[in-house]
């Protein structure tokens, strides 16, 4: 597994909120659609990776 990019505090909070929403939806059953929330998390991680790539430390 590739190492995740460093996240800001706001990005961490957003990912945590989206993960909680995914968990809440999962309680409804196995056939619940989660792709929209997964895409949002992926978009946040992609933005963080792009930022880390442009600003290496």
Wavefront OBJ file of the C-alpha trace (Angstrom):
o trace
v 0.000 0.000 0.000
v 1.295 3.421 -0.915
v 1.881 5.909 1.824
v -0.928 8.465 2.155
v -0.019 12.135 1.670
v 0.061 14.407 4.715
v -3.362 15.925 5.353
v -4.200 19.302 6.808
v -6.456 19.521 9.851
v -9.417 20.506 7.671
v -8.839 17.596 5.288
v -8.577 15.184 8.214
v -11.866 16.452 9.616
v -13.583 16.140 6.219
v -12.342 12.574 5.737
v -13.457 11.663 9.268
v -16.912 13.135 8.649
v -17.281 11.302 5.335
v -16.126 8.052 6.949
v -18.735 8.476 9.677
v -21.399 9.045 7.020
v -20.268 5.864 5.225
v -20.537 3.919 8.488
v -24.009 5.306 9.127
v -25.148 4.316 5.638
v -23.622 0.863 6.044
v -25.891 0.234 9.013
v -28.835 0.322 6.604
v -27.617 -2.821 4.860
v -25.065 -4.352 2.532
v -26.577 -3.039 -0.704
v -26.299 0.652 0.148
v -24.610 2.939 -2.392
v -21.371 4.451 -1.002
v -19.595 5.417 -4.223
v -20.445 9.107 -3.941
v -18.811 9.397 -0.512
v -15.834 7.294 -1.610
v -15.288 9.635 -4.570
v -15.275 12.634 -2.225
v -12.627 10.996 -0.029
v -10.567 10.092 -3.098
v -10.805 13.689 -4.326
v -9.498 14.984 -0.976
v -6.612 12.490 -0.994
v -5.757 13.349 -4.612
v -5.646 17.064 -3.798
v -3.393 16.384 -0.802
v -1.082 14.224 -2.927
v -0.872 16.924 -5.603
v -0.075 19.547 -2.954
v 2.624 17.317 -1.432
v 4.102 16.722 -4.885
v 4.280 20.445 -5.638
v 5.713 21.382 -2.214
v 8.256 18.728 -1.233
v 9.852 19.160 2.178
l 1 2 3 4 5 6 7 8 9 10 11 12 13 14 15 16 17 18 19 20 21 22 23 24 25 26 27 28 29 30 31 32 33 34 35 36 37 38 39 40 41 42 43 44 45 46 47 48 49 50 51 52 53 54 55 56 57
